[in-house]
Amino acid sequence: MFAEPQGALIRPEDLSDKADPKVLYFRSYLLIRAAVGFIGVVLPLLFIIGEAFIGAGVHVRGSISAYYHSPMRDVFVGGLVVISFLLAMYMAGQKSRADWTLSTVAGISLLFVVVFPTGRPNIKDGAPLCGSDPEPAGCSTVQQQFGETLVATVHFVAAGGFILSLATICFYWAWLEAKHRLSLTEQGGQEVHFRDLRSERSLVQVGCGTVIVLAVVWVGVGGLLDADI
């Protein structure tokens, strides 16, 4: 039989039995995962719609991080902090799993993204940066204390750790799915083919991980091109 990773949460066959503590735990586990995904999808739209609703106009900014320096700062901070803590804690009962480690790294990295904001947008050449005296407009306390350049560097490193952790989780789950299917195929005494290891779920997971990696590459290449202009 397929051996789940040590400490893995095995899904009950019937999730409708609310008298079973395992069912309740798994339903809570799935609900938190769904909440993280829902918030992550809705937040970018909420930033745009919310900014227009309060009368600031429609501004599609260059990155999610840029909304820290916008009228939607409170929503940005609140939404990302919620996601951060959910990512760090929702697998706390399965600490022996690799995806718990990756999820925790993603959550902590995202918290750093919030605490250490990106640099202020549209700063003119030669304009004083945060950390200067007198304090420039729009600086956070952290930026003024440690300097805008250093804080922005921490922000981008943390953002990279967050994004790449999510990509790795996608590939890890796809690998677990393939391993599961391989075990079932071998148990049936069948010849193993690559197509036997694929499933719709694993293809979605690989696709999500690939899109995340390509997005990181796109941002990196874009940054290099901007630096050369």
One Martini backbone bead per residue (centre of mass of N, CA, C, O) as a GRO file, in nm:
protein
  229
    1MET     BB    1   0.100   0.033   0.016
    2PHE     BB    2   0.084   0.355   0.029
    3ALA     BB    3   0.324   0.573   0.169
    4GLU     BB    4   0.303   0.811   0.368
    5PRO     BB    5   0.425   1.060   0.499
    6GLN     BB    6   0.539   1.142   0.779
    7GLY     BB    7   0.257   1.290   0.927
    8ALA     BB    8   0.027   1.248   0.752
    9LEU     BB    9  -0.280   1.345   0.623
   10ILE     BB   10  -0.554   1.134   0.608
   11ARG     BB   11  -0.817   1.108   0.415
   12PRO     BB   12  -1.127   1.063   0.455
   13GLU     BB   13  -1.379   0.915   0.287
   14ASP     BB   14  -1.590   1.067   0.488
   15LEU     BB   15  -1.681   1.421   0.521
   16SER     BB   16  -1.984   1.402   0.665
   17ASP     BB   17  -1.869   1.300   0.944
   18LYS     BB   18  -1.901   1.509   1.229
   19ALA     BB   19  -1.823   1.286   1.460
   20ASP     BB   20  -1.539   1.291   1.337
   21PRO     BB   21  -1.241   1.432   1.420
   22LYS     BB   22  -1.093   1.391   1.147
   23VAL     BB   23  -1.300   1.538   0.976
   24LEU     BB   24  -1.285   1.812   1.117
   25TYR     BB   25  -0.986   1.859   1.065
   26PHE     BB   26  -0.995   1.838   0.753
   27ARG     BB   27  -1.201   2.062   0.705
   28SER     BB   28  -1.026   2.284   0.830
   29TYR     BB   29  -0.784   2.247   0.643
   30LEU     BB   30  -0.939   2.310   0.377
   31LEU     BB   31  -1.047   2.589   0.458
   32ILE     BB   32  -0.774   2.730   0.488
   33ARG     BB   33  -0.675   2.681   0.203
   34ALA     BB   34  -0.911   2.829   0.067
   35ALA     BB   35  -0.865   3.104   0.204
   36VAL     BB   36  -0.587   3.162   0.092
   37GLY     BB   37  -0.667   3.151  -0.207
   38PHE     BB   38  -0.892   3.364  -0.200
   39ILE     BB   39  -0.728   3.604  -0.099
   40GLY     BB   40  -0.509   3.595  -0.323
   41VAL     BB   41  -0.716   3.655  -0.557
   42VAL     BB   42  -0.876   3.912  -0.441
   43LEU     BB   43  -0.677   4.137  -0.360
   44PRO     BB   44  -0.601   4.273  -0.632
   45LEU     BB   45  -0.896   4.360  -0.688
   46LEU     BB   46  -0.940   4.519  -0.424
   47PHE     BB   47  -0.733   4.737  -0.473
   48ILE     BB   48  -0.860   4.858  -0.726
   49ILE     BB   49  -1.154   4.897  -0.631
   50GLY     BB   50  -1.098   5.045  -0.363
   51GLU     BB   51  -0.953   5.293  -0.483
   52ALA     BB   52  -1.197   5.383  -0.653
   53PHE     BB   53  -1.414   5.402  -0.422
   54ILE     BB   54  -1.243   5.639  -0.258
   55GLY     BB   55  -1.146   5.838  -0.511
   56ALA     BB   56  -0.844   5.761  -0.650
   57GLY     BB   57  -0.887   5.578  -0.866
   58VAL     BB   58  -0.748   5.391  -1.129
   59HIS     BB   59  -0.470   5.168  -1.027
   60VAL     BB   60  -0.234   4.979  -1.201
   61ARG     BB   61   0.020   4.845  -1.067
   62GLY     BB   62   0.337   4.692  -1.092
   63SER     BB   63   0.262   4.581  -0.796
   64ILE     BB   64   0.156   4.468  -0.500
   65SER     BB   65   0.361   4.625  -0.319
   66ALA     BB   66   0.271   4.919  -0.412
   67TYR     BB   67   0.009   4.928  -0.218
   68TYR     BB   68   0.149   5.039   0.031
   69HIS     BB   69   0.169   5.321  -0.147
   70SER     BB   70  -0.148   5.358  -0.066
   71PRO     BB   71  -0.481   5.372   0.030
   72MET     BB   72  -0.443   5.033   0.063
   73ARG     BB   73  -0.254   4.960   0.304
   74ASP     BB   74  -0.435   4.819   0.517
   75VAL     BB   75  -0.522   4.588   0.331
   76PHE     BB   76  -0.246   4.482   0.264
   77VAL     BB   77  -0.154   4.415   0.551
   78GLY     BB   78  -0.393   4.242   0.645
   79GLY     BB   79  -0.396   4.025   0.420
   80LEU     BB   80  -0.093   3.927   0.446
   81VAL     BB   81  -0.101   3.849   0.744
   82VAL     BB   82  -0.311   3.632   0.724
   83ILE     BB   83  -0.162   3.452   0.524
   84SER     BB   84   0.094   3.414   0.688
   85PHE     BB   85  -0.033   3.265   0.936
   86LEU     BB   86  -0.170   3.037   0.782
   87LEU     BB   87   0.086   2.916   0.652
   88ALA     BB   88   0.242   2.869   0.931
   89MET     BB   89  -0.016   2.694   1.086
   90TYR     BB   90  -0.198   2.476   0.920
   91MET     BB   91   0.059   2.245   0.956
   92ALA     BB   92   0.139   2.198   1.268
   93GLY     BB   93   0.050   1.877   1.280
   94GLN     BB   94   0.293   1.827   1.027
   95LYS     BB   95   0.622   1.868   1.087
   96SER     BB   96   0.749   1.619   0.904
   97ARG     BB   97   0.687   1.778   0.655
   98ALA     BB   98   0.796   1.950   0.382
   99ASP     BB   99   0.543   2.140   0.339
  100TRP     BB  100   0.559   2.270   0.615
  101THR     BB  101   0.827   2.413   0.577
  102LEU     BB  102   0.747   2.572   0.323
  103SER     BB  103   0.499   2.716   0.446
  104THR     BB  104   0.655   2.859   0.671
  105VAL     BB  105   0.849   3.015   0.494
  106ALA     BB  106   0.628   3.167   0.342
  107GLY     BB  107   0.501   3.309   0.589
  108ILE     BB  108   0.755   3.456   0.694
  109SER     BB  109   0.824   3.602   0.433
  110LEU     BB  110   0.558   3.763   0.415
  111LEU     BB  111   0.602   3.922   0.676
  112PHE     BB  112   0.853   4.070   0.567
  113VAL     BB  113   0.708   4.208   0.333
  114VAL     BB  114   0.538   4.389   0.525
  115VAL     BB  115   0.756   4.516   0.719
  116PHE     BB  116   0.933   4.538   0.441
  117PRO     BB  117   0.898   4.761   0.222
  118THR     BB  118   0.888   4.897  -0.057
  119GLY     BB  119   0.968   5.132  -0.246
  120ARG     BB  120   0.893   5.425  -0.349
  121PRO     BB  121   0.724   5.551  -0.596
  122ASN     BB  122   0.830   5.791  -0.811
  123ILE     BB  123   1.128   5.869  -0.767
  124LYS     BB  124   1.335   6.112  -0.801
  125ASP     BB  125   1.621   6.211  -0.899
  126GLY     BB  126   1.783   6.302  -0.591
  127ALA     BB  127   1.592   6.225  -0.393
  128PRO     BB  128   1.519   6.172  -0.081
  129LEU     BB  129   1.550   5.918   0.136
  130CYS     BB  130   1.487   5.710   0.356
  131GLY     BB  131   1.670   5.840   0.649
  132SER     BB  132   1.641   6.121   0.630
  133ASP     BB  133   1.706   6.477   0.712
  134PRO     BB  134   1.426   6.510   0.670
  135GLU     BB  135   1.146   6.335   0.641
  136PRO     BB  136   1.006   6.191   0.399
  137ALA     BB  137   0.744   6.126   0.224
  138GLY     BB  138   0.600   5.797   0.287
  139CYS     BB  139   0.744   5.681   0.528
  140SER     BB  140   0.828   5.436   0.720
  141THR     BB  141   0.965   5.348   1.011
  142VAL     BB  142   1.158   5.137   0.891
  143GLN     BB  143   1.275   5.312   0.663
  144GLN     BB  144   1.381   5.540   0.850
  145GLN     BB  145   1.567   5.356   1.028
  146PHE     BB  146   1.720   5.169   0.776
  147GLY     BB  147   1.641   5.242   0.500
  148GLU     BB  148   1.522   5.211   0.183
  149THR     BB  149   1.722   5.014   0.046
  150LEU     BB  150   1.739   4.789   0.260
  151VAL     BB  151   1.436   4.731   0.283
  152ALA     BB  152   1.394   4.656  -0.016
  153THR     BB  153   1.585   4.415  -0.015
  154VAL     BB  154   1.435   4.248   0.194
  155HIS     BB  155   1.172   4.236   0.039
  156PHE     BB  156   1.274   4.082  -0.219
  157VAL     BB  157   1.384   3.835  -0.074
  158ALA     BB  158   1.119   3.754   0.063
  159ALA     BB  159   0.950   3.732  -0.195
  160GLY     BB  160   1.121   3.506  -0.317
  161GLY     BB  161   1.076   3.299  -0.087
  162PHE     BB  162   0.771   3.285  -0.113
  163ILE     BB  163   0.737   3.206  -0.415
  164LEU     BB  164   0.931   2.955  -0.420
  165SER     BB  165   0.781   2.794  -0.204
  166LEU     BB  166   0.520   2.760  -0.365
  167ALA     BB  167   0.644   2.614  -0.605
  168THR     BB  168   0.759   2.373  -0.445
  169ILE     BB  169   0.491   2.269  -0.341
  170CYS     BB  170   0.372   2.196  -0.613
  171PHE     BB  171   0.594   1.985  -0.691
  172TYR     BB  172   0.563   1.807  -0.440
  173TRP     BB  173   0.267   1.724  -0.485
  174ALA     BB  174   0.317   1.596  -0.761
  175TRP     BB  175   0.515   1.382  -0.657
  176LEU     BB  176   0.318   1.242  -0.463
  177GLU     BB  177   0.116   1.163  -0.681
  178ALA     BB  178   0.312   0.991  -0.851
  179LYS     BB  179   0.388   0.796  -0.622
  180HIS     BB  180   0.110   0.687  -0.577
  181ARG     BB  181   0.059   0.577  -0.868
  182LEU     BB  182   0.303   0.389  -0.874
  183SER     BB  183   0.215   0.206  -0.644
  184LEU     BB  184  -0.053   0.113  -0.772
  185THR     BB  185   0.073  -0.010  -1.030
  186GLU     BB  186   0.262  -0.217  -0.892
  187GLN     BB  187   0.038  -0.370  -0.737
  188GLY     BB  188  -0.105  -0.455  -1.021
  189GLY     BB  189   0.134  -0.557  -1.219
  190GLN     BB  190   0.209  -0.322  -1.397
  191GLU     BB  191   0.324  -0.138  -1.641
  192VAL     BB  192   0.524   0.142  -1.638
  193HIS     BB  193   0.411   0.465  -1.723
  194PHE     BB  194   0.407   0.795  -1.745
  195ARG     BB  195   0.092   0.821  -1.769
  196ASP     BB  196   0.043   0.678  -1.485
  197LEU     BB  197   0.160   0.944  -1.316
  198ARG     BB  198  -0.075   1.101  -1.415
  199SER     BB  199  -0.289   1.383  -1.338
  200GLU     BB  200  -0.490   1.643  -1.305
  201ARG     BB  201  -0.365   1.738  -1.038
  202SER     BB  202  -0.061   1.727  -1.118
  203LEU     BB  203  -0.084   1.918  -1.362
  204VAL     BB  204  -0.175   2.164  -1.200
  205GLN     BB  205   0.069   2.176  -1.011
  206VAL     BB  206   0.284   2.209  -1.229
  207GLY     BB  207   0.160   2.457  -1.362
  208CYS     BB  208   0.176   2.646  -1.117
  209GLY     BB  209   0.482   2.625  -1.071
  210THR     BB  210   0.564   2.726  -1.353
  211VAL     BB  211   0.429   3.003  -1.344
  212ILE     BB  212   0.587   3.109  -1.103
  213VAL     BB  213   0.870   3.085  -1.224
  214LEU     BB  214   0.815   3.260  -1.478
  215ALA     BB  215   0.745   3.515  -1.319
  216VAL     BB  216   1.021   3.551  -1.191
  217VAL     BB  217   1.178   3.570  -1.453
  218TRP     BB  218   1.027   3.811  -1.568
  219VAL     BB  219   1.104   4.009  -1.344
  220GLY     BB  220   1.411   3.979  -1.372
  221VAL     BB  221   1.434   4.066  -1.668
  222GLY     BB  222   1.291   4.338  -1.636
  223GLY     BB  223   1.499   4.455  -1.436
  224LEU     BB  224   1.744   4.440  -1.626
  225LEU     BB  225   1.629   4.615  -1.854
  226ASP     BB  226   1.580   4.870  -1.684
  227ALA     BB  227   1.882   4.903  -1.598
  228ASP     BB  228   1.982   4.948  -1.909
  229ILE     BB  229   1.808   5.216  -1.985
   0.00000   0.00000   0.00000
